[in-house]
Amino acid sequence: MAEDKDQKNLNQINIELSEEVAEGQYVNLAMIAHSNSEFVIDFIKMMPGVPKAKVKSRIIITPEHAKRLLMALKDNIDKFENHFGTITQSEEAPKFPMNFGGTIGEA
C-alpha cells in the first residue's frame, strides 16, 4: 500500500499559476511557424481600425507536443460541441485590419 502511494506521489506534478497569468490574455489571432525541431505560436490581439497588433504571448513547443496540443484541442472542441452545439465558422476569411462593425473613432 505504501509503495502504491509513493509511486502516485512520484507521478504528480505541482503546477503553480500566478495571479497575473491566471487573469489570462484575450487574443483573436494566432500565427504559427515551425522548424525541424520546434513550433512557435504567437498569440496576438488585434483591435479594429488599428494597423498595429501586439503579440501577447509566444509559446515554443516541440513537434511532439504540438501534435499532443492538436489532439487535446480536438478532444475539447468535440466535448464542447456535444454539450453546447456545433461551433459555426464563417465562410469568409478574416480581413486585416479587422473591423468589428463599429464606427471608427477619431480624437
N, CA, C and O atoms as a GROMACS GRO file, in nm:
protein
  428
    1MET      N    1   0.081  -0.120   0.000
    1MET     CA    2   0.000   0.000   0.000
    1MET      C    3   0.085   0.126   0.000
    1MET      O    4   0.062   0.218  -0.079
    2ALA      N    5   0.184   0.131   0.090
    2ALA     CA    6   0.271   0.249   0.100
    2ALA      C    7   0.347   0.269  -0.030
    2ALA      O    8   0.371   0.382  -0.071
    3GLU      N    9   0.387   0.158  -0.095
    3GLU     CA   10   0.459   0.168  -0.222
    3GLU      C   11   0.371   0.228  -0.329
    3GLU      O   12   0.418   0.310  -0.408
    4ASP      N   13   0.242   0.191  -0.335
    4ASP     CA   14   0.148   0.248  -0.431
    4ASP      C   15   0.134   0.398  -0.412
    4ASP      O   16   0.132   0.474  -0.509
    5LYS      N   17   0.125   0.441  -0.285
    5LYS     CA   18   0.111   0.582  -0.254
    5LYS      C   19   0.237   0.659  -0.294
    5LYS      O   20   0.229   0.769  -0.348
    6ASP      N   21   0.354   0.601  -0.266
    6ASP     CA   22   0.480   0.664  -0.304
    6ASP      C   23   0.491   0.677  -0.456
    6ASP      O   24   0.536   0.780  -0.507
    7GLN      N   25   0.449   0.574  -0.528
    7GLN     CA   26   0.453   0.577  -0.674
    7GLN      C   27   0.360   0.686  -0.728
    7GLN      O   28   0.394   0.756  -0.823
    8LYS      N   29   0.242   0.700  -0.668
    8LYS     CA   30   0.146   0.803  -0.708
    8LYS      C   31   0.206   0.941  -0.690
    8LYS      O   32   0.194   1.027  -0.778
    9ASN      N   33   0.272   0.964  -0.577
    9ASN     CA   34   0.335   1.093  -0.550
    9ASN      C   35   0.446   1.124  -0.648
    9ASN      O   36   0.467   1.241  -0.681
   10LEU      N   37   0.518   1.022  -0.696
   10LEU     CA   38   0.622   1.044  -0.795
   10LEU      C   39   0.565   1.089  -0.928
   10LEU      O   40   0.632   1.161  -1.003
   11ASN      N   41   0.442   1.048  -0.960
   11ASN     CA   42   0.380   1.082  -1.087
   11ASN      C   43   0.304   1.214  -1.084
   11ASN      O   44   0.253   1.258  -1.187
   12GLN      N   45   0.294   1.278  -0.967
   12GLN     CA   46   0.221   1.403  -0.956
   12GLN      C   47   0.311   1.520  -0.990
   12GLN      O   48   0.431   1.518  -0.961
   13ILE      N   49   0.253   1.621  -1.051
   13ILE     CA   50   0.323   1.745  -1.080
   13ILE      C   51   0.249   1.857  -1.012
   13ILE      O   52   0.127   1.870  -1.026
   14ASN      N   53   0.320   1.938  -0.938
   14ASN     CA   54   0.262   2.054  -0.873
   14ASN      C   55   0.274   2.172  -0.968
   14ASN      O   56   0.384   2.221  -0.993
   15ILE      N   57   0.163   2.217  -1.022
   15ILE     CA   58   0.162   2.327  -1.119
   15ILE      C   59   0.122   2.455  -1.049
   15ILE      O   60   0.018   2.462  -0.984
   16GLU      N   61   0.206   2.558  -1.062
   16GLU     CA   62   0.180   2.686  -0.999
   16GLU      C   63   0.125   2.784  -1.103
   16GLU      O   64   0.177   2.793  -1.214
   17LEU      N   65   0.021   2.856  -1.066
   17LEU     CA   66  -0.042   2.954  -1.154
   17LEU      C   67  -0.045   3.088  -1.082
   17LEU      O   68  -0.120   3.105  -0.986
   18SER      N   69   0.036   3.182  -1.128
   18SER     CA   70   0.040   3.313  -1.063
   18SER      C   71  -0.089   3.390  -1.092
   18SER      O   72  -0.160   3.359  -1.189
   19GLU      N   73  -0.120   3.488  -1.009
   19GLU     CA   74  -0.241   3.568  -1.030
   19GLU      C   75  -0.239   3.638  -1.164
   19GLU      O   76  -0.340   3.644  -1.233
   20GLU      N   77  -0.122   3.690  -1.202
   20GLU     CA   78  -0.110   3.762  -1.329
   20GLU      C   79  -0.141   3.671  -1.448
   20GLU      O   80  -0.214   3.710  -1.539
   21VAL      N   81  -0.085   3.551  -1.447
   21VAL     CA   82  -0.109   3.457  -1.556
   21VAL      C   83  -0.253   3.406  -1.551
   21VAL      O   84  -0.314   3.384  -1.656
   22ALA      N   85  -0.308   3.389  -1.432
   22ALA     CA   86  -0.446   3.339  -1.417
   22ALA      C   87  -0.548   3.434  -1.478
   22ALA      O   88  -0.655   3.390  -1.519
   23GLU      N   89  -0.516   3.563  -1.485
   23GLU     CA   90  -0.607   3.660  -1.547
   23GLU      C   91  -0.626   3.632  -1.695
   23GLU      O   92  -0.731   3.663  -1.752
   24GLY      N   93  -0.525   3.575  -1.758
   24GLY     CA   94  -0.533   3.542  -1.899
   24GLY      C   95  -0.516   3.663  -1.989
   24GLY      O   96  -0.509   3.777  -1.942
   25GLN      N   97  -0.507   3.637  -2.117
   25GLN     CA   98  -0.495   3.740  -2.219
   25GLN      C   99  -0.598   3.712  -2.327
   25GLN      O  100  -0.614   3.598  -2.370
   26TYR      N  101  -0.668   3.816  -2.371
   26TYR     CA  102  -0.759   3.799  -2.485
   26TYR      C  103  -0.677   3.809  -2.612
   26TYR      O  104  -0.600   3.904  -2.630
   27VAL      N  105  -0.693   3.712  -2.701
   27VAL     CA  106  -0.629   3.716  -2.832
   27VAL      C  107  -0.732   3.677  -2.937
   27VAL      O  108  -0.826   3.602  -2.909
   28ASN      N  109  -0.714   3.729  -3.056
   28ASN     CA  110  -0.806   3.696  -3.164
   28ASN      C  111  -0.734   3.655  -3.293
   28ASN      O  112  -0.793   3.652  -3.401
   29LEU      N  113  -0.605   3.624  -3.279
   29LEU     CA  114  -0.526   3.581  -3.394
   29LEU      C  115  -0.409   3.498  -3.343
   29LEU      O  116  -0.347   3.532  -3.242
   30ALA      N  117  -0.378   3.391  -3.412
   30ALA     CA  118  -0.259   3.311  -3.381
   30ALA      C  119  -0.182   3.292  -3.510
   30ALA      O  120  -0.239   3.261  -3.614
   31MET      N  121  -0.051   3.310  -3.501
   31MET     CA  122   0.037   3.285  -3.615
   31MET      C  123   0.132   3.173  -3.575
   31MET      O  124   0.189   3.175  -3.466
   32ILE      N  125   0.149   3.076  -3.664
   32ILE     CA  126   0.229   2.958  -3.632
   32ILE      C  127   0.341   2.944  -3.734
   32ILE      O  128   0.319   2.953  -3.855
   33ALA      N  129   0.461   2.923  -3.683
   33ALA     CA  130   0.577   2.894  -3.766
   33ALA      C  131   0.644   2.769  -3.709
   33ALA      O  132   0.621   2.733  -3.594
   34HIS      N  133   0.726   2.705  -3.791
   34HIS     CA  134   0.795   2.585  -3.741
   34HIS      C  135   0.930   2.567  -3.808
   34HIS      O  136   0.954   2.616  -3.919
   35SER      N  137   1.016   2.496  -3.739
   35SER     CA  138   1.144   2.450  -3.793
   35SER      C  139   1.143   2.298  -3.782
   35SER      O  140   1.040   2.238  -3.751
   36ASN      N  141   1.257   2.237  -3.806
   36ASN     CA  142   1.260   2.091  -3.794
   36ASN      C  143   1.254   2.045  -3.649
   36ASN      O  144   1.235   1.926  -3.623
   37SER      N  145   1.272   2.138  -3.552
   37SER     CA  146   1.277   2.095  -3.413
   37SER      C  147   1.176   2.164  -3.321
   37SER      O  148   1.166   2.127  -3.204
   38GLU      N  149   1.102   2.263  -3.371
   38GLU     CA  150   1.008   2.333  -3.282
   38GLU      C  151   0.897   2.403  -3.360
   38GLU      O  152   0.910   2.434  -3.478
   39PHE      N  153   0.787   2.425  -3.288
   39PHE     CA  154   0.677   2.506  -3.337
   39PHE      C  155   0.673   2.632  -3.253
   39PHE      O  156   0.687   2.627  -3.130
   40VAL      N  157   0.654   2.746  -3.318
   40VAL     CA  158   0.643   2.874  -3.249
   40VAL      C  159   0.502   2.927  -3.275
   40VAL      O  160   0.463   2.947  -3.390
   41ILE      N  161   0.427   2.949  -3.168
   41ILE     CA  162   0.289   3.000  -3.180
   41ILE      C  163   0.285   3.136  -3.113
   41ILE      O  164   0.308   3.149  -2.993
   42ASP      N  165   0.254   3.239  -3.193
   42ASP     CA  166   0.236   3.374  -3.142
   42ASP      C  167   0.087   3.400  -3.129
   42ASP      O  168   0.012   3.387  -3.226
   43PHE      N  169   0.044   3.438  -3.009
   43PHE     CA  170  -0.095   3.474  -2.982
   43PHE      C  171  -0.102   3.627  -2.983
   43PHE      O  172  -0.031   3.693  -2.908
   44ILE      N  173  -0.189   3.681  -3.069
   44ILE     CA  174  -0.190   3.824  -3.100
   44ILE      C  175  -0.327   3.884  -3.074
   44ILE      O  176  -0.429   3.820  -3.098
   45LYS      N  177  -0.329   4.008  -3.024
   45LYS     CA  178  -0.456   4.081  -3.009
   45LYS      C  179  -0.456   4.194  -3.111
   45LYS      O  180  -0.370   4.282  -3.110
   46MET      N  181  -0.556   4.189  -3.200
   46MET     CA  182  -0.576   4.295  -3.299
   46MET      C  183  -0.698   4.377  -3.258
   46MET      O  184  -0.798   4.322  -3.214
   47MET      N  185  -0.688   4.506  -3.274
   47MET     CA  186  -0.801   4.593  -3.244
   47MET      C  187  -0.852   4.653  -3.373
   47MET      O  188  -0.774   4.683  -3.463
   48PRO      N  189  -0.984   4.672  -3.385
   48PRO     CA  190  -1.041   4.727  -3.508
   48PRO      C  191  -0.988   4.868  -3.535
   48PRO      O  192  -0.977   4.950  -3.444
   49GLY      N  193  -0.956   4.892  -3.662
   49GLY     CA  194  -0.912   5.025  -3.702
   49GLY      C  195  -0.770   5.059  -3.661
   49GLY      O  196  -0.724   5.170  -3.688
   50VAL      N  197  -0.700   4.968  -3.597
   50VAL     CA  198  -0.562   4.993  -3.554
   50VAL      C  199  -0.471   4.910  -3.643
   50VAL      O  200  -0.481   4.787  -3.644
   51PRO      N  201  -0.381   4.974  -3.717
   51PRO     CA  202  -0.298   4.899  -3.812
   51PRO      C  203  -0.185   4.820  -3.746
   51PRO      O  204  -0.112   4.748  -3.814
   52LYS      N  205  -0.170   4.832  -3.616
   52LYS     CA  206  -0.062   4.763  -3.544
   52LYS      C  207  -0.123   4.665  -3.444
   52LYS      O  208  -0.217   4.699  -3.373
   53ALA      N  209  -0.069   4.544  -3.441
   53ALA     CA  210  -0.117   4.442  -3.347
   53ALA      C  211  -0.002   4.404  -3.256
   53ALA      O  212   0.115   4.419  -3.291
   54LYS      N  213  -0.036   4.354  -3.137
   54LYS     CA  214   0.066   4.320  -3.039
   54LYS      C  215   0.062   4.171  -3.006
   54LYS      O  216  -0.044   4.115  -2.982
   55VAL      N  217   0.180   4.109  -3.007
   55VAL     CA  218   0.191   3.970  -2.963
   55VAL      C  219   0.177   3.970  -2.812
   55VAL      O  220   0.255   4.035  -2.742
   56LYS      N  221   0.077   3.898  -2.762
   56LYS     CA  222   0.053   3.892  -2.618
   56LYS      C  223   0.126   3.777  -2.553
   56LYS      O  224   0.158   3.782  -2.434
   57SER      N  225   0.154   3.673  -2.631
   57SER     CA  226   0.226   3.558  -2.576
   57SER      C  227   0.288   3.479  -2.690
   57SER      O  228   0.228   3.467  -2.797
   58ARG      N  229   0.407   3.427  -2.668
   58ARG     CA  230   0.472   3.338  -2.764
   58ARG      C  231   0.500   3.207  -2.693
   58ARG      O  232   0.559   3.205  -2.585
   59ILE      N  233   0.457   3.098  -2.755
   59ILE     CA  234   0.477   2.964  -2.700
   59ILE      C  235   0.565   2.886  -2.797
   59ILE      O  236   0.538   2.884  -2.917
   60ILE      N  237   0.669   2.823  -2.746
   60ILE     CA  238   0.758   2.742  -2.829
   60ILE      C  239   0.751   2.599  -2.777
   60ILE      O  240   0.778   2.572  -2.660
   61ILE      N  241   0.715   2.507  -2.866
   61ILE     CA  242   0.697   2.367  -2.826
   61ILE      C  243   0.761   2.274  -2.929
   61ILE      O  244   0.787   2.313  -3.043
   62THR      N  245   0.785   2.151  -2.886
   62THR     CA  246   0.840   2.051  -2.976
   62THR      C  247   0.731   2.002  -3.071
   62THR      O  248   0.612   2.017  -3.042
   63PRO      N  249   0.770   1.942  -3.185
   63PRO     CA  250   0.668   1.886  -3.276
   63PRO      C  251   0.578   1.783  -3.207
   63PRO      O  252   0.458   1.778  -3.234
   64GLU      N  253   0.634   1.701  -3.118
   64GLU     CA  254   0.554   1.602  -3.046
   64GLU      C  255   0.449   1.670  -2.959
   64GLU      O  256   0.334   1.628  -2.956
   65HIS      N  257   0.489   1.777  -2.888
   65HIS     CA  258   0.393   1.848  -2.805
   65HIS      C  259   0.291   1.925  -2.890
   65HIS      O  260   0.176   1.941  -2.848
   66ALA      N  261   0.332   1.971  -3.008
   66ALA     CA  262   0.237   2.037  -3.098
   66ALA      C  263   0.126   1.939  -3.138
   66ALA      O  264   0.009   1.975  -3.143
   67LYS      N  265   0.165   1.816  -3.167
   67LYS     CA  266   0.066   1.715  -3.205
   67LYS      C  267  -0.025   1.680  -3.087
   67LYS      O  268  -0.145   1.661  -3.105
   68ARG      N  269   0.033   1.672  -2.966
   68ARG     CA  270  -0.049   1.648  -2.846
   68ARG      C  271  -0.147   1.763  -2.824
   68ARG      O  272  -0.262   1.741  -2.786
   69LEU      N  273  -0.101   1.886  -2.847
   69LEU     CA  274  -0.189   2.003  -2.834
   69LEU      C  275  -0.303   1.994  -2.934
   69LEU      O  276  -0.419   2.018  -2.899
   70LEU      N  277  -0.272   1.959  -3.058
   70LEU     CA  278  -0.375   1.943  -3.161
   70LEU      C  279  -0.480   1.841  -3.118
   70LEU      O  280  -0.600   1.866  -3.131
   71MET      N  281  -0.436   1.727  -3.067
   71MET     CA  282  -0.530   1.622  -3.024
   71MET      C  283  -0.612   1.668  -2.903
   71MET      O  284  -0.731   1.639  -2.894
   72ALA      N  285  -0.547   1.738  -2.809
   72ALA     CA  286  -0.619   1.787  -2.691
   72ALA      C  287  -0.723   1.892  -2.730
   72ALA      O  288  -0.833   1.893  -2.676
   73LEU      N  289  -0.688   1.981  -2.824
   73LEU     CA  290  -0.786   2.080  -2.871
   73LEU      C  291  -0.904   2.012  -2.940
   73LEU      O  292  -1.019   2.047  -2.916
   74LYS      N  293  -0.874   1.914  -3.026
   74LYS     CA  294  -0.983   1.841  -3.093
   74LYS      C  295  -1.075   1.775  -2.992
   74LYS      O  296  -1.197   1.783  -3.004
   75ASP      N  297  -1.016   1.708  -2.892
   75ASP     CA  298  -1.095   1.642  -2.789
   75ASP      C  299  -1.184   1.743  -2.716
   75ASP      O  300  -1.302   1.716  -2.692
   76ASN      N  301  -1.128   1.857  -2.680
   76ASN     CA  302  -1.206   1.958  -2.607
   76ASN      C  303  -1.311   2.023  -2.694
   76ASN      O  304  -1.420   2.054  -2.646
   77ILE      N  305  -1.281   2.045  -2.823
   77ILE     CA  306  -1.382   2.100  -2.914
   77ILE      C  307  -1.497   2.002  -2.930
   77ILE      O  308  -1.614   2.042  -2.929
   78ASP      N  309  -1.466   1.873  -2.944
   78ASP     CA  310  -1.571   1.771  -2.955
   78ASP      C  311  -1.660   1.771  -2.830
   78ASP      O  312  -1.782   1.765  -2.841
   79LYS      N  313  -1.598   1.778  -2.712
   79LYS     CA  314  -1.675   1.780  -2.587
   79LYS      C  315  -1.760   1.906  -2.578
   79LYS      O  316  -1.875   1.900  -2.536
   80PHE      N  317  -1.705   2.021  -2.618
   80PHE     CA  318  -1.778   2.147  -2.618
   80PHE      C  319  -1.901   2.137  -2.708
   80PHE      O  320  -2.012   2.172  -2.668
   81GLU      N  321  -1.879   2.089  -2.832
   81GLU     CA  322  -1.989   2.081  -2.929
   81GLU      C  323  -2.095   1.980  -2.885
   81GLU      O  324  -2.214   2.001  -2.910
   82ASN      N  325  -2.056   1.873  -2.822
   82ASN     CA  326  -2.154   1.777  -2.770
   82ASN      C  327  -2.241   1.840  -2.662
   82ASN      O  328  -2.358   1.804  -2.649
   83HIS      N  329  -2.185   1.932  -2.587
   83HIS     CA  330  -2.259   1.995  -2.478
   83HIS      C  331  -2.335   2.119  -2.524
   83HIS      O  332  -2.451   2.138  -2.485
   84PHE      N  333  -2.272   2.204  -2.607
   84PHE     CA  334  -2.330   2.334  -2.643
   84PHE      C  335  -2.377   2.344  -2.787
   84PHE      O  336  -2.444   2.442  -2.822
   85GLY      N  337  -2.346   2.248  -2.871
   85GLY     CA  338  -2.385   2.255  -3.012
   85GLY      C  339  -2.265   2.290  -3.100
   85GLY      O  340  -2.159   2.330  -3.052
   86THR      N  341  -2.286   2.275  -3.228
   86THR     CA  342  -2.179   2.295  -3.325
   86THR      C  343  -2.129   2.439  -3.327
   86THR      O  344  -2.207   2.534  -3.324
   87ILE      N  345  -1.999   2.453  -3.332
   87ILE     CA  346  -1.936   2.584  -3.348
   87ILE      C  347  -1.943   2.616  -3.497
   87ILE      O  348  -1.893   2.541  -3.580
   88THR      N  349  -2.005   2.728  -3.530
   88THR     CA  350  -2.017   2.765  -3.671
   88THR      C  351  -1.898   2.850  -3.712
   88THR      O  352  -1.846   2.930  -3.634
   89GLN      N  353  -1.857   2.833  -3.835
   89GLN     CA  354  -1.747   2.909  -3.891
   89GLN      C  355  -1.798   2.988  -4.010
   89GLN      O  356  -1.876   2.938  -4.091
   90SER      N  357  -1.752   3.110  -4.021
   90SER     CA  358  -1.786   3.193  -4.136
   90SER      C  359  -1.712   3.139  -4.258
   90SER      O  360  -1.598   3.094  -4.248
   91GLU      N  361  -1.776   3.145  -4.372
   91GLU     CA  362  -1.711   3.103  -4.496
   91GLU      C  363  -1.609   3.208  -4.540
   91GLU      O  364  -1.517   3.179  -4.615
   92GLU      N  365  -1.628   3.329  -4.491
   92GLU     CA  366  -1.543   3.440  -4.531
   92GLU      C  367  -1.414   3.441  -4.448
   92GLU      O  368  -1.418   3.426  -4.326
   93ALA      N  369  -1.302   3.458  -4.514
   93ALA     CA  370  -1.174   3.466  -4.444
   93ALA      C  371  -1.165   3.601  -4.373
   93ALA      O  372  -1.222   3.700  -4.419
   94PRO      N  373  -1.094   3.606  -4.260
   94PRO     CA  374  -1.077   3.733  -4.189
   94PRO      C  375  -1.007   3.835  -4.276
   94PRO      O  376  -0.920   3.801  -4.357
   95LYS      N  377  -1.044   3.960  -4.258
   95LYS     CA  378  -0.980   4.070  -4.330
   95LYS      C  379  -0.896   4.147  -4.229
   95LYS      O  380  -0.934   4.161  -4.113
   96PHE      N  381  -0.784   4.196  -4.274
   96PHE     CA  382  -0.695   4.270  -4.186
   96PHE      C  383  -0.675   4.411  -4.238
   96PHE      O  384  -0.656   4.427  -4.358
   97PRO      N  385  -0.678   4.515  -4.153
   97PRO     CA  386  -0.713   4.505  -4.012
   97PRO      C  387  -0.860   4.470  -3.997
   97PRO      O  388  -0.944   4.512  -4.077
   98MET      N  389  -0.891   4.395  -3.893
   98MET     CA  390  -1.028   4.352  -3.869
   98MET      C  391  -1.117   4.470  -3.833
   98MET      O  392  -1.075   4.561  -3.761
   99ASN      N  393  -1.239   4.468  -3.883
   99ASN     CA  394  -1.337   4.570  -3.850
   99ASN      C  395  -1.453   4.496  -3.786
   99ASN      O  396  -1.515   4.410  -3.849
  100PHE      N  397  -1.483   4.529  -3.660
  100PHE     CA  398  -1.587   4.459  -3.586
  100PHE      C  399  -1.723   4.524  -3.602
  100PHE      O  400  -1.812   4.502  -3.520
  101GLY      N  401  -1.742   4.604  -3.708
  101GLY     CA  402  -1.873   4.658  -3.738
  101GLY      C  403  -1.907   4.788  -3.669
  101GLY      O  404  -2.014   4.843  -3.695
  102GLY      N  405  -1.823   4.838  -3.585
  102GLY     CA  406  -1.849   4.964  -3.517
  102GLY      C  407  -1.797   5.081  -3.597
  102GLY      O  408  -1.734   5.065  -3.702
  103THR      N  409  -1.824   5.199  -3.547
  103THR     CA  410  -1.770   5.318  -3.612
  103THR      C  411  -1.625   5.337  -3.570
  103THR      O  412  -1.584   5.294  -3.462
  104ILE      N  413  -1.550   5.399  -3.654
  104ILE     CA  414  -1.410   5.425  -3.622
  104ILE      C  415  -1.404   5.561  -3.553
  104ILE      O  416  -1.441   5.664  -3.610
  105GLY      N  417  -1.357   5.560  -3.430
  105GLY     CA  418  -1.348   5.683  -3.353
  105GLY      C  419  -1.226   5.765  -3.390
  105GLY      O  420  -1.123   5.709  -3.428
  106GLU      N  421  -1.237   5.895  -3.379
  106GLU     CA  422  -1.125   5.984  -3.404
  106GLU      C  423  -1.112   6.077  -3.286
  106GLU      O  424  -1.211   6.115  -3.225
  107ALA      N  425  -0.988   6.113  -3.254
  107ALA     CA  426  -0.964   6.206  -3.144
  107ALA      C  427  -0.902   6.334  -3.196
  107ALA      O  428  -0.874   6.425  -3.118
   0.00000   0.00000   0.00000
